[in-house]
Amino acid sequence: MKYTSLSIPDVVLLEPRVFGDHRGFFLETFRQDNFAEHIGNYTFVQDNHSKSTKGILRGLHYQVKHPQGKLVRVTSGQVFDVAVDIRQSSPWFGKWAGQTLSAENKAMLWVPPGFAHGFYVLSDEAEFSYKCTDYYAPEYERNILWNDPDIGINWPLDMDPVLSSKDEQGLNLVSAEVFK
């Protein structure tokens, strides 16, 4: 596994070694000892899987209590995945890092606790899978507006994004509940 820090060093791109031939391929998607050595000794307690169609934008989500670190990957299709640092004590507070993840490139992204997370579907449909370091706690879930001008995410939009009603009600970072 190759580990590469993005523009925010705590956000890490993981690129697995893929072994393939005429029969198909094999790769390790997670190995605890290797992950602990390169990123930290996190424990994953929940795996999630979602399917979305082209133009869907989900996010920017986070939990103010029981913050979740997420190891995300795309098993079908292609998305643009984004992590926003919402730790006030961080030198990267309010900054974002993004990466295209796809079934083809088989890359994964580590989004640490203390970050808001979202993605935009680039392909006709995409299946998105992720491991979480804490359980989903809807009473603590918050979201930041996907197009907050103070964050300035450069989404690769090829159409107007389709949002849930919850995501349409996201707050700007300046008004959002964030981490110390």
C-alpha positions as CSV (number, residue, x, y, z in Angstrom):
1,M,0.0,0.0,0.0
2,K,1.3,3.4,-0.9
3,Y,0.4,6.3,1.5
4,T,0.5,9.9,0.3
5,S,-0.5,12.9,2.3
6,L,-2.6,15.5,0.4
7,S,-2.5,19.3,0.7
8,I,-3.7,18.8,4.3
9,P,-1.1,16.3,5.7
10,D,-3.6,14.5,7.9
11,V,-5.7,13.6,4.8
12,V,-4.0,10.6,3.2
13,L,-4.5,8.9,-0.2
14,L,-4.0,5.1,0.0
15,E,-3.1,3.3,-3.2
16,P,-3.2,-0.5,-3.0
17,R,-1.0,-2.8,-4.9
18,V,-3.2,-4.6,-7.4
19,F,-2.3,-8.0,-8.7
20,G,-4.1,-8.9,-11.9
21,D,-4.1,-11.2,-14.8
22,H,-6.5,-12.5,-17.4
23,R,-8.7,-13.9,-14.6
24,G,-9.2,-10.6,-12.8
25,F,-7.4,-8.9,-9.9
26,F,-6.7,-9.1,-6.1
27,L,-5.8,-6.4,-3.7
28,E,-5.8,-5.8,0.1
29,T,-8.2,-3.0,1.0
30,F,-7.2,-2.9,4.6
31,R,-4.5,-4.2,6.9
32,Q,-4.5,-3.0,10.5
33,D,-0.8,-3.2,11.2
34,N,0.1,-1.3,8.0
35,F,-2.6,1.3,8.6
36,A,-1.4,1.8,12.2
37,E,2.2,2.3,11.1
38,H,1.4,4.9,8.5
39,I,-1.7,6.7,9.8
40,G,-2.4,5.7,13.4
41,N,-3.8,3.1,15.6
42,Y,-7.5,3.6,14.9
43,T,-10.2,1.0,15.5
44,F,-13.0,0.7,12.9
45,V,-16.4,-0.1,14.4
46,Q,-18.8,0.3,11.5
47,D,-18.8,-0.2,7.7
48,N,-21.2,1.7,5.4
49,H,-22.1,1.3,1.7
50,S,-24.1,3.7,-0.4
51,K,-25.2,4.0,-4.0
52,S,-25.8,7.3,-5.8
53,T,-26.4,8.4,-9.4
54,K,-24.6,11.1,-11.5
55,G,-24.7,14.6,-10.1
56,I,-25.6,13.6,-6.5
57,L,-23.6,15.6,-3.9
58,R,-23.6,14.3,-0.4
59,G,-22.1,16.4,2.4
60,L,-20.4,18.1,4.0
61,H,-21.2,15.8,7.0
62,Y,-19.6,15.4,10.4
63,Q,-20.5,14.5,14.0
64,V,-19.8,17.0,16.8
65,K,-19.7,14.2,19.4
66,H,-18.4,10.8,18.5
67,P,-16.5,12.2,15.5
68,Q,-15.8,9.6,12.9
69,G,-12.6,9.0,11.0
70,K,-13.5,7.5,7.6
71,L,-11.5,5.3,5.3
72,V,-13.5,5.7,2.0
73,R,-13.4,3.9,-1.3
74,V,-15.4,3.5,-4.5
75,T,-16.4,0.0,-5.5
76,S,-18.3,1.0,-8.7
77,G,-18.1,4.2,-10.7
78,Q,-16.3,7.5,-9.9
79,V,-16.6,10.3,-7.3
80,F,-14.8,13.4,-6.3
81,D,-14.2,13.0,-2.6
82,V,-13.6,16.0,-0.2
83,A,-12.4,16.5,3.4
84,V,-12.6,19.9,5.1
85,D,-10.6,20.5,8.2
86,I,-12.9,21.9,10.9
87,R,-10.5,21.8,13.8
88,Q,-10.1,25.4,15.0
89,S,-6.6,24.6,16.5
90,S,-5.4,23.3,13.1
91,P,-3.2,25.5,10.8
92,W,-5.5,24.1,8.0
93,F,-8.8,25.1,9.6
94,G,-11.3,25.8,6.8
95,K,-9.1,24.3,4.1
96,W,-10.1,21.4,2.0
97,A,-8.4,18.5,0.2
98,G,-10.0,16.5,-2.6
99,Q,-9.3,13.4,-4.7
100,T,-11.0,11.5,-7.4
101,L,-11.8,7.9,-6.3
102,S,-13.0,5.3,-8.7
103,A,-13.4,1.6,-9.1
104,E,-10.7,1.8,-11.7
105,N,-8.0,3.5,-9.7
106,K,-9.0,1.6,-6.5
107,A,-7.6,4.4,-4.4
108,M,-8.9,5.1,-0.9
109,L,-8.9,8.3,1.2
110,W,-8.4,8.6,4.9
111,V,-10.6,11.4,6.4
112,P,-9.6,11.8,10.0
113,P,-11.9,12.7,12.9
114,G,-12.4,16.4,13.1
115,F,-13.1,16.8,9.4
116,A,-16.3,17.4,7.4
117,H,-16.7,15.0,4.5
118,G,-18.6,14.9,1.2
119,F,-18.5,13.6,-2.3
120,Y,-19.9,14.3,-5.8
121,V,-20.8,11.5,-8.2
122,L,-19.0,11.9,-11.6
123,S,-20.1,8.6,-13.2
124,D,-23.7,7.5,-14.2
125,E,-23.8,5.8,-10.8
126,A,-21.3,5.0,-8.0
127,E,-21.1,2.7,-5.0
128,F,-19.3,4.2,-2.1
129,S,-18.0,2.1,0.8
130,Y,-16.3,3.4,4.0
131,K,-15.1,2.2,7.4
132,C,-15.8,4.4,10.4
133,T,-13.9,4.8,13.7
134,D,-17.1,5.6,15.6
135,Y,-20.8,4.7,15.3
136,Y,-23.3,6.9,13.5
137,A,-25.0,9.2,16.0
138,P,-27.7,11.2,14.1
139,E,-28.4,13.5,17.1
140,Y,-24.8,14.8,16.7
141,E,-24.7,15.0,12.9
142,R,-24.1,18.4,11.4
143,N,-23.4,19.6,7.9
144,I,-21.7,22.5,6.3
145,L,-22.9,24.0,3.0
146,W,-21.2,22.3,0.1
147,N,-20.6,25.6,-1.7
148,D,-19.5,27.8,1.3
149,P,-17.5,30.5,-0.4
150,D,-15.1,30.8,2.6
151,I,-14.0,27.2,2.0
152,G,-14.1,27.5,-1.8
153,I,-14.1,23.8,-2.8
154,N,-13.4,23.5,-6.5
155,W,-16.0,20.8,-7.2
156,P,-15.7,19.3,-10.8
157,L,-19.4,19.9,-11.5
158,D,-20.6,19.0,-14.9
159,M,-24.2,19.7,-13.9
160,D,-26.1,21.3,-11.0
161,P,-25.6,19.0,-8.0
162,V,-28.6,17.1,-6.6
163,L,-28.8,17.6,-2.8
164,S,-30.9,16.1,-0.1
165,S,-33.1,18.6,1.8
166,K,-30.8,18.2,4.8
167,D,-27.7,19.2,2.7
168,E,-29.6,22.1,1.2
169,Q,-29.9,23.4,4.8
170,G,-26.2,23.2,5.6
171,L,-24.6,26.1,7.4
172,N,-21.6,28.2,6.4
173,L,-18.4,27.3,8.3
174,V,-18.6,30.6,10.1
175,S,-21.9,29.6,11.7
176,A,-21.2,25.9,12.1
177,E,-20.4,24.0,15.3
178,V,-16.8,23.0,14.9
179,F,-14.0,21.3,16.9
180,K,-11.7,23.2,19.2
